[in-house]
Amino acid sequence: MKRFLLLLLVLVLALSFSFSAGAATKVRLGVTGSVYDEIWAGAKKILAEQDIDLEIIQFTDYVTPNRALNDGDIDLNGFQHRIYLADELLNRKYAITNIGNTFVVPLNLYSLKVKTLDEIKDGDVIAIPNDPTNGGRAIKVLATSGLITLRPEAGFNPTKEDIAQYNKKIEIQELAANMIPSALPDITAGVINDTYALDNGLKASDAVFQDTATEKEYWNLIAARNSDLNDPEKLATYEKVVKAFQSDATLEIFKDLHGGFFRAVGWDEDLLAPYKK
């Protein structure tokens, strides 16, 4: 009887190990905007062939994904650019880091009421994102467009206080980034983040003014928890996720689905190199 029970236990353990070995590794990736389902489709397919199940977790704002990552509710996120992450680390003290560059996208000015900058007049309301980093970038878009002039001493991430002159006496209204598309019927124009523009049927070609900024601070990224990068198994998995995204399959998606709206940047940088032993 003892020998039988021992053999039974060995069999159960063997079957359990076999099942575990054959199961796919699940990686939960937090994003904001349905467009990410499209741009990660190629990577998702590549990872499935490597027994990695990439689950896309949608968030509706820019605040929650970093908190969810820091708290362990998701494994990675891929929704933000470098300067936004830097601001989050400074102000919220999250223990997360950039593990791979993804793309850079424009922050354009859209309108349902005017088709050119010349049609914007005194008293018109222009909405910009109310978070510091995207708000600062939006202020620079308005400056580049000629609607405002910034003070010479304005820093990289200016605020309304850095405006030296309103070349058109517009009213700048700060709104949550995800609310600006729905506010377009009630305002003259709004500076809208790429994902929210695409989710609301707006294309780069629809913009009243197109952003051309490609500074490294605006490169988007994949973020992970610092503690996970000390785990060799997780490190290896996350490296596969980064490489799957930084692939020809993603480039084809950029070209075919969004006609250059997304542009690959920094794929030659191995940001995981310091963690490899």
C-alpha positions as CSV (number, residue, x, y, z in Angstrom):
1,M,0.0,0.0,0.0
2,K,2.8,2.4,0.9
3,R,4.6,1.6,-2.4
4,F,1.3,2.2,-4.3
5,L,0.7,5.5,-2.6
6,L,4.3,6.6,-3.3
7,L,3.9,5.7,-7.0
8,L,0.6,7.5,-7.1
9,L,2.2,10.6,-5.6
10,V,5.1,10.5,-8.1
11,L,2.6,10.2,-11.0
12,V,0.5,13.1,-9.8
13,L,3.6,15.3,-9.4
14,A,4.8,14.3,-12.9
15,L,1.5,15.1,-14.4
16,S,1.4,18.4,-12.5
17,F,4.9,19.4,-13.7
18,S,4.0,18.4,-17.3
19,F,0.9,20.6,-17.2
20,S,2.8,23.5,-15.8
21,A,5.6,23.2,-18.3
22,G,3.1,23.3,-21.2
23,A,1.1,26.3,-19.9
24,A,1.7,29.6,-21.5
25,T,3.2,32.4,-19.4
26,K,0.7,35.2,-19.0
27,V,1.9,38.8,-19.2
28,R,-0.6,41.6,-18.4
29,L,0.1,44.8,-20.3
30,G,-1.7,48.0,-19.3
31,V,-2.6,50.6,-22.1
32,T,-4.9,53.5,-22.7
33,G,-6.9,53.4,-26.0
34,S,-8.2,50.7,-28.3
35,V,-5.5,51.5,-30.9
36,Y,-3.1,49.6,-28.7
37,D,-5.0,46.4,-29.4
38,E,-4.0,47.0,-33.1
39,I,-0.4,48.1,-32.7
40,W,0.4,45.2,-30.3
41,A,-1.3,42.6,-32.5
42,G,1.9,41.6,-34.3
43,A,3.9,41.3,-31.1
44,K,1.0,39.3,-29.5
45,K,1.2,36.8,-32.3
46,I,5.0,36.4,-32.1
47,L,4.8,35.9,-28.3
48,A,2.1,33.3,-28.6
49,E,4.5,31.2,-30.7
50,Q,6.9,31.5,-27.7
51,D,4.2,30.3,-25.2
52,I,3.7,33.8,-23.8
53,D,0.1,35.0,-23.6
54,L,0.1,38.8,-23.8
55,E,-3.1,40.1,-22.3
56,I,-3.9,43.8,-23.1
57,I,-5.5,45.6,-20.2
58,Q,-7.4,48.8,-21.1
59,F,-7.4,51.8,-18.8
60,T,-9.4,55.0,-19.5
61,D,-7.0,57.5,-18.1
62,Y,-3.2,58.2,-17.7
63,V,-3.2,58.1,-13.9
64,T,-4.2,54.5,-13.2
65,P,-1.7,52.4,-15.3
66,N,1.4,53.3,-13.4
67,R,-0.3,52.8,-10.1
68,A,-1.6,49.5,-11.2
69,L,1.9,48.5,-12.3
70,N,3.5,49.7,-9.1
71,D,0.9,47.8,-7.1
72,G,1.3,44.5,-9.0
73,D,-2.1,44.5,-10.6
74,I,-0.4,44.3,-14.1
75,D,3.0,43.2,-15.2
76,L,3.9,45.9,-17.7
77,N,2.4,49.0,-19.2
78,G,2.9,50.7,-22.5
79,F,1.0,54.0,-22.7
80,Q,3.4,56.8,-21.8
81,H,6.3,58.8,-22.9
82,R,9.6,59.3,-21.1
83,I,8.9,62.8,-19.6
84,Y,5.5,61.6,-18.3
85,L,7.1,58.6,-16.5
86,A,9.8,60.9,-15.1
87,D,7.2,63.2,-13.6
88,E,5.4,60.2,-12.1
89,L,8.6,58.8,-10.6
90,L,9.3,62.2,-9.1
91,N,5.9,62.9,-7.7
92,R,4.5,59.5,-6.8
93,K,7.8,57.6,-6.0
94,Y,6.8,54.6,-8.1
95,A,9.4,51.8,-8.3
96,I,9.0,51.2,-12.1
97,T,11.3,51.8,-15.0
98,N,11.6,52.0,-18.8
99,I,12.6,48.7,-20.3
100,G,12.1,49.4,-24.0
101,N,11.4,52.2,-26.5
102,T,8.3,51.9,-28.7
103,F,7.4,54.9,-30.8
104,V,6.9,58.7,-31.0
105,V,3.6,60.3,-32.1
106,P,2.4,63.8,-32.7
107,L,0.3,65.9,-30.3
108,N,-1.9,67.7,-32.8
109,L,-4.5,70.5,-32.7
110,Y,-8.0,69.4,-33.8
111,S,-11.2,71.2,-34.4
112,L,-14.8,70.6,-35.5
113,K,-15.3,74.3,-36.1
114,V,-12.3,75.6,-38.0
115,K,-10.1,74.2,-40.7
116,T,-7.1,76.5,-40.5
117,L,-5.3,78.5,-37.9
118,D,-6.3,81.7,-39.7
119,E,-9.9,81.0,-38.7
120,I,-9.2,81.1,-35.0
121,K,-10.1,84.4,-33.6
122,D,-10.0,86.4,-30.3
123,G,-12.1,84.8,-27.6
124,D,-11.9,81.3,-29.0
125,V,-11.4,78.5,-26.5
126,I,-8.5,76.0,-27.0
127,A,-8.3,73.0,-24.7
128,I,-5.1,71.3,-23.6
129,P,-4.4,68.3,-21.4
130,N,-4.3,69.2,-17.7
131,D,-1.5,66.8,-16.7
132,P,1.8,68.7,-16.4
133,T,3.9,66.9,-19.1
134,N,1.3,66.7,-21.9
135,G,0.1,70.2,-20.9
136,G,3.6,71.5,-21.3
137,R,3.9,69.8,-24.7
138,A,0.6,71.2,-25.8
139,I,1.7,74.8,-24.8
140,K,4.7,74.3,-27.1
141,V,2.4,73.1,-29.9
142,L,0.4,76.3,-29.6
143,A,3.7,78.3,-29.6
144,T,5.0,76.5,-32.7
145,S,1.6,77.2,-34.4
146,G,2.1,80.9,-33.7
147,L,-1.0,81.3,-31.6
148,I,1.1,82.3,-28.6
149,T,4.7,83.3,-27.9
150,L,6.6,81.9,-25.0
151,R,9.0,83.8,-22.7
152,P,12.7,83.2,-23.7
153,E,13.4,81.7,-20.3
154,A,10.5,79.1,-20.5
155,G,11.8,75.6,-19.7
156,F,11.3,72.4,-21.6
157,N,7.9,71.8,-20.0
158,P,6.2,75.3,-20.0
159,T,3.0,76.3,-18.3
160,K,0.5,79.1,-19.1
161,E,2.5,81.4,-16.9
162,D,5.4,81.1,-19.4
163,I,3.3,82.7,-22.2
164,A,4.7,86.1,-23.0
165,Q,2.1,87.1,-25.6
166,Y,-1.2,85.8,-27.0
167,N,-1.0,86.5,-30.7
168,K,-4.6,85.6,-30.9
169,K,-6.4,86.4,-27.6
170,I,-7.5,82.8,-27.1
171,E,-8.7,81.2,-23.8
172,I,-6.6,78.2,-22.9
173,Q,-8.8,75.7,-21.0
174,E,-7.1,72.7,-19.2
175,L,-9.1,69.5,-19.3
176,A,-8.4,65.8,-18.6
177,A,-6.7,64.5,-21.8
178,N,-9.4,61.8,-22.4
179,M,-12.2,64.4,-22.2
180,I,-10.9,66.8,-24.9
181,P,-12.3,64.8,-27.9
182,S,-15.8,64.9,-26.5
183,A,-15.4,68.6,-25.7
184,L,-14.7,69.5,-29.3
185,P,-18.3,70.5,-30.1
186,D,-18.3,73.1,-27.3
187,I,-14.8,74.6,-27.9
188,T,-13.0,76.0,-30.9
189,A,-10.1,73.5,-30.9
190,G,-8.2,71.1,-28.7
191,V,-4.7,69.6,-28.5
192,I,-5.4,65.8,-28.4
193,N,-3.2,62.9,-27.5
194,D,-2.7,60.3,-30.3
195,T,-4.6,57.4,-28.7
196,Y,-7.6,59.5,-27.8
197,A,-7.6,61.1,-31.3
198,L,-7.6,57.7,-33.0
199,D,-10.2,56.3,-30.6
200,N,-12.5,59.1,-31.6
201,G,-12.0,58.7,-35.3
202,L,-9.5,61.6,-35.8
203,K,-6.6,61.2,-38.2
204,A,-3.4,63.2,-38.3
205,S,-4.6,64.6,-41.7
206,D,-7.7,66.0,-39.9
207,A,-5.5,68.3,-37.7
208,V,-5.7,72.1,-37.9
209,F,-2.0,72.1,-36.9
210,Q,0.3,69.1,-36.8
211,D,3.0,68.7,-34.1
212,T,6.5,67.9,-35.4
213,A,8.3,67.5,-32.0
214,T,10.3,64.2,-31.8
215,E,12.5,65.0,-28.8
216,K,13.7,61.9,-26.9
217,E,11.6,63.0,-23.9
218,Y,8.5,62.3,-26.0
219,W,9.5,58.7,-27.0
220,N,6.9,56.2,-25.7
221,L,8.0,53.2,-23.8
222,I,7.3,49.9,-22.0
223,A,7.6,50.0,-18.2
224,A,8.1,47.3,-15.7
225,R,8.5,47.0,-11.9
226,N,12.1,47.4,-10.7
227,S,11.8,44.3,-8.5
228,D,10.8,42.1,-11.4
229,L,14.0,42.8,-13.2
230,N,15.9,41.0,-10.5
231,D,14.0,37.8,-11.4
232,P,15.9,36.1,-14.2
233,E,12.7,34.3,-15.5
234,K,10.7,37.5,-15.6
235,L,13.6,39.4,-17.1
236,A,13.9,36.9,-19.9
237,T,10.1,37.0,-20.5
238,Y,10.0,40.8,-20.6
239,E,13.0,40.9,-23.0
240,K,10.9,38.7,-25.4
241,V,8.0,41.2,-25.1
242,V,10.2,44.1,-26.0
243,K,11.8,42.3,-28.9
244,A,8.4,41.1,-30.2
245,F,7.2,44.7,-30.3
246,Q,10.4,46.0,-31.8
247,S,9.9,43.8,-34.9
248,D,9.0,44.1,-38.6
249,A,5.4,42.9,-37.7
250,T,4.9,46.2,-35.7
251,L,6.5,48.3,-38.5
252,E,3.9,46.8,-40.9
253,I,1.1,47.7,-38.6
254,F,2.4,51.3,-38.2
255,K,2.5,51.6,-42.0
256,D,-0.7,49.8,-43.0
257,L,-3.1,50.9,-40.3
258,H,-2.0,54.4,-39.4
259,G,0.0,55.7,-42.3
260,G,2.9,57.0,-40.4
261,F,1.0,58.4,-37.4
262,F,3.3,56.2,-35.2
263,R,7.1,56.2,-35.8
264,A,9.5,53.7,-34.4
265,V,12.3,55.2,-32.3
266,G,15.1,53.9,-30.1
267,W,14.8,50.3,-31.0
268,D,18.6,50.0,-31.1
269,E,18.8,50.8,-27.3
270,D,19.0,47.7,-25.1
271,L,17.5,49.2,-21.9
272,L,17.6,45.7,-20.2
273,A,21.3,45.3,-20.6
274,P,22.2,46.5,-17.0
275,Y,19.9,43.8,-15.5
276,K,21.4,40.9,-17.4
277,K,23.9,38.8,-15.5
